[in-house]
Amino acid sequence: MTTNWIITSGAIFLLLIFSGFFSGSETALTAASRHRMHSLAKQGDRRAQTVIDLHSRNERLIGAILLGNNLVNIMASAMATGLLLTLFGEAGVVYATLIVTLLVVVFSEVLPKTWALNHADRTALAVATPVRILVFLLGPVTHAIYVLVRATLRLFGLELGAELGRAEAEEELRGAIDLHEGEEPETRHERQMMHSILDLDEVEVGEIMTHRRTVSMVDLDSKPDEIVDQVLESQFTRIPVYRGDSDNVVGVLHTKELLRELRRQKGDVSKISFDELPSAPWFIPDTTSLLDQLQAFRSRREHFAVVVDEYGSLMGIVTLEDILEEIVGEIEDEHDTPVRGVRPQPDGTYIVDGTVTIRDLNREFDWNLPDEEAATIAGLVLHEARLIPDKGQVFVFYGFRFEVLRRVRNQIASLRLTPPSTAEALESLDEAE
């Protein structure tokens, strides 16, 4: 009797250990970082590759673990019931239920799962090989169970979910980027760059282009001396040239080509043929996505494009540098004129030029102003107000306070922008006074 009791107790103890192994393995393998596993697999870690293979057959993995876990739990419960029945009679059923439930919950569920959750990657690598063997051995059984489950769900008109689509996969990636925690400038900049890369196919060139009003252009009908002076005074190396009307862009003049021609003609400007010097312009629609335009820049090996609207009218220009700045932030060189357009005020508000883009504000201050309907901050106010505001008018949208400071004809030239946190603080001060 004593020997049987010891053997049975030992078997129950061993089954509980197996139960804890199954529970911990399930938690570790489902919680392990897929990105880190892929990185380790590329470095030649076979265990990491095993984890990836198990993830790729998730139904078999979960089925095998659940099957093994339930088998050992039921077996442990049955053996404990039989043992306690011989010791306490019918009351042994109640004792067995209470004791086995307590042991399973504490030592076979909560304890191993807590450990595995806090050491997911390390635990997943440790259990990958034995779990893979288990999945292989129980493969026929788990496959039969999976087929039965699908057939049962189909009877009720239900289908198992398909794999993540492109939109869902992108949202998952954005969530992973947001989990890249840390408020250090480097970490924050990394998050912004990764989000900007994902946004390339959603942003159109019309939102980031240099508007025609601020584009340096040269009229080929001008005198040769005037053309050379305009080119030399410009801070840009590529300049659109037109004839007569600024909408009639006929080419792009590269300052380096002009300098070569000047040297070839020994400084005699009158001998330069300005009709042949510019390269042919490359026109693109303003609805082109940044991702498509970036790929087009690479394939054509060009850095400059002229943006037109649906009627073929000139809207502005876009360069390779403009797209790169959308990813890495502002790139300034010794020839750039730093026109920020945003002036922080001591009270926490900002004086903002109407031409400042919403994307630049969101990226700089971690705001979430919508940019679907308007590209600039002035455009957002016009869109939301549904009117052309007068100087001094105040609007509140998305928690922000917009005060029009200056208007030039029908355009908002300058406004005072108050973020939500600052607006609440200012209201509290007013109430206290």
N, C-alpha and C positions, 0 to 999 in steps of 0.2 A: 504493500500500500504506500509506504513512504517513498519507495523507489519510483513508483508510477507518478506520485505527486511531484517529485523533483523533476522527472523527465518532462511531464506536462507543463510545469511552470517554466522550465527552460525553453520549451518549444514556444510557449506564449510570448516569452521575453524576446526570442529571436524573431518571431513574426511581427512584434511591435517595432523592432529595429528596421525590418524590411518596410513596414508601413511608413516609418519616418523617412526612410530613404526615398520612397516613391513621392511622398508629399513634398519633401525638400527639393527633389529633382524637378518636379513639375513647376514649382515656384521659380527656381533658379533659371531653368531653360526658357520660361516665358518672360521673365524679367530681365534677362541678360541683354546688354546693349548690342544690337545688331551691327551698328556702325563700328564698335570696337572689335567685334568678332571678325568683320570683314577686313579690318586693318591687320589684325593678328594673322588671319589666314593668308593675306598677301605676303606676310613676313615668313611664311612657311610653317605656322603652327597647325599641326594636323588636328589637334583637339578642337581648335576654333572652327576648322572646316567641317568637322563632325557636327558641331552645334548648328552651323549654317544648313547642313544637309538635313538635320532633324527639323529645323524650322520650315524648310521647304516642303516637308511632308507632315505638316502640323496635325492633320487628323489622325494619322497613324501614331504619332507621338503621344497625343493626349489620350487616344484610345488605349494604347498599351499601358500607360502609367495608371490610368483609372482602373483598367482591368486587373492589373497586378495589385494595386492598392486595395481594391474591394475584396479580392481573393484572400489576401493575408488578414484583413480586418475581420471578415466573416469567419475565417478559420480560427483566428484567435478567440473570437467571441464564442464559437461553438465549443472549442476545447475548454475555455474557462467555465462555460455553463455545465459541461459534463463533469468537470472536476468538482465544482461547488455543489452540484446535485448529490454527489456521493458523500460530501461532507455535511451538508445542511438540509438535504432533502429538497422539497419543492421550493423552499425559501431561497435555495441556491440560485434559482433563475433570476430573482430580483437582485441578489448580491452580484452575480456575474454581470448583469446589465449595467449596474452602477459602477462597478470597479473597472470593467473594460472600457466603458464610455469615458470615464475620467482619465484612464491611462492613454487612450487613443487621442483624446482632445489635447491633453497637455504635452505628452511626450512624442506622439506620432503626427500631430498636426501643427499646433501653435509653435512649439519649440523649433522643429526643423524648418518650418516655413519662415519664421522670424529670422533665423540665422541666414537662410538662403536669400531672403529679400534684402538683407543688409550686406551680403557678399555675393551678389548675383553672378557677376562675371567669373569670379574665382571658382564658385561652386559649380557653375555650368560647365566649365572646362574640366573639373574633376570628375563629374558624373557622366560626361558625354559618351565615353566609350562603353561603360556597362549599360547605359540606357539604350545605346544603339543596338547592342546585342539583344536586349530585351525586346526592342521593337521588331527586330528580325525574327526572333523566335515566336512572338505573338502575332506576327504579321497576318497569317491566314485568318485568325480569329477576329482581329480588329477590323480586317477588311470586310468580313461577313457582317459584323456589327454595323459598320459604316453603311453598307448596302441596305441593311434592314432599316436603319435610321432614315436614309434618304427616301426609301419606299414609303415608310410611315408618314413622313412629312408631305410627300406628294399626294397621299390620300386626302390630306386636309388642304390641298392647294398651295402648299408652301414649298419654296425652293431655297436651298442653301445659298448664301450670299456669294456673289462673284468676287473676283479679285478687285482690289482698289483701282478705280479709274485714274486718269491723269490728274483730274482736279483734286480727288481725295488724296492721292499720293503727294501732290504739291502741298496741300494743307498739312499733311503729316510732317513733311519736311520743314515747313514754316514753324510748326510747333516745336520741333526739335531744335531749331535755331533759337526760338524764344527761351528755351530751357538752358541756353548757353548763358548762365547767370554771371553777374558781376557788373558793377557800375564803374569800373576802371575805364579810363578813356580808350585803352587798347581793346578791351572786351566789347565796349559799346560800339566802337568803330567796326569791329569784326561783324557784329550782328547787323549793322546797317549795310555793310557791303554784301553780305549773303542775301539779305532781303532784296537789295537792289538788283542783284543778279536774277532772282526769281521774278522780279517785276519787269524785266526787259521786254517780254512778249506782251505785256499789258499796257505799256506806255508808248504813245505815238510820238514821232519826231516833231509834230506840231507843238507838243508840250514842252520840249526842251530847246527848240531851235532859237537862233538869234533872230529877233524880229526885224523885218525890213527897215523899220524906222532907225535902228541902231547899226545897220550893216554899212560898212564902208564900201562905196561903189564908185566907179569911174565911168564917165561918159566919153565914148570914143570920138564923139563929135567935137570934143574940146581940142584946144591947141596942144601939140606935142609937149611943149614945155610944161603946160598945166597938168597934163596927164602924169608926167614924170614927178612933178612936185607932189601931186596927190598920193602917188604910190609911195614915195619916200617918207611922207608925213604919216602914213598909215602904220599902225602897229602890227598889222597882219601880213603874212607872207603870200596868201592867196586872196585875190580881190575880184569880185564879180564885175564884169564890164558890160555896159549896155549902150544902145545907140538911140538917142532921142528920148524915148520913154523908158523909165526905170523898170517897167514890166518886160521890156524887150531885152532880156539878158542874152547876149550873144557869145559869151565866153568867160573864162576865168583866167586872170593874169597872175602869173607867179613872179614875185619880185626877183627871184634868182634868174629867171629867163630874161627879164628886163635888164638886169645888170650885165648878163652875158652879151646881150645885143648892144648895150651901150659900149662895152669894151670892144666888140667887133667893129662898131662904127666909129671907134676912137672918140667917143663922147659927143658925136654930132647927133643930137636928138632928131633933127629934121629928116635924117635918113632912115629912121626906124619905121618899119611897117607895122603899125599897131593893129591892123586888121588880121595879120597872120600870126602875131606873137601869142595871143591868148589861146588856151586849149579849149576844146569844145565843152560846153556846160553839161552837167549831168543832172537832169531834172528828176525829182522823186515826189510822189504825192505826200501830203501832210499826214495821211492816215497810216503810213508805213510804221510798223512796230520797230522799237529799238533793236530787238533781237534780229529781225530780218535785215535791218539796215547795217548792223554790225557785220553780219555774214556777207552782205553785199560789199561793204568796204573791203573785207578781206579778199573776196573772190576777184574784185576789180582792181585791187591794190591801189585804191584811191582814198583820200582823206577828206574830201570836200564834196558836198552836194547842195544843189539849189532846190528849195522846197516850194512847191506850188499847190494851190488848192484845186478843187474839182473843175474850176473854170480855166485853169492854166495861169492864173494870176500869181505873181511873185508874193510869197509869204515871208520868206527868210532864208537862212542857210543853216546847215547842220554839218558838223565836222566829226571826225573820229574822236577827237579830244572831248567833244560834248558828251558823247556816249560813255567814254571812259570815266568822265567826271560824275556821271550818274551812278557809277559803281564805287569808285574810290573817294569821291568828294572833290572839292574844288582843287584844280591844279593851276597854280600861279607860277609864271616865270618872270624874268626881269622886264619883259615888255608888257605884261598885263597891267591893266588899270583896275585896282581893287575897288569895284563898285559893289558894295554889299547890299545896300538898300535897306538894312535893318539896323536901327539904333536903339539899344536898350536904354531905358530910363531908370532913374533912381527909385521910383515907386513900383518897379516891377513890370511896367508896361513897355511896349515897343512901338517906336515910330517906324512904320514900314512903307516903302514905296509901293505904289499899286502894281508895278511890273514884277515884283518879287514872286517867284513861283511857289505854289503850295507845297510841292515836293521838297523844295529847299528848306522851307520852314519846318516841315514835319521831320526831315532828316536832322536838322540842326538842333531842334528843341524836343524831339521825341513826342511831337504832337500827332493827332490823328484827324486833322482836317481833311474832309473828302476832296479828292481831285478828279472825280469822274466827270463832272459837268463843267469844270473850269480849271484852267491851268495856273492862273495867277490869283493873288489874294484879292485884287480888285474885281476880277471876274467872278469870284465866289460871292462877294457882296452883291454884285449886280444880279447874279442868278437867284440868290436867296431873297433879296429885297423885291425883285420883280419891278424895279423902277430905277431911274437914274437919281441918286440921292444928292441933296444939297450939302454944302459945307456945314458941319456942326451936327448933322443927323447921326443918331446912334442906333445900332442894331445889335441884337444878341442872337447868335447862331451857335449851336453845338457847344454851349457853355462859354464861348468866347464873346467878348464885347468889342464891337467895331465902331469907332468914331471917325467920321470923315473929316479930315483936316484940310484938304485942298482938292479942288476940282478944276481941271483944265478942259474947257468946253464940256464934252460929254464923258470925259474920262476921269476916273478917280486917280489922282496923282499921289496922294499921301493919306495915310490913316493911322490912327492909334489903335493898337491891338492889345487887349487885356486878356491874358490866359485865365482859365477857370479859377485856379488857386489864388491868383492875385486879385481877381474880381471879388471873390468871397472875403478876402482879407480887407479890401477897401470898403466893402459893405459893412463889415463888422466895425470898422473904425468910425464910419458915418453914424451907425446906430449908437455907438458909445458916446459920441459927441452930442 
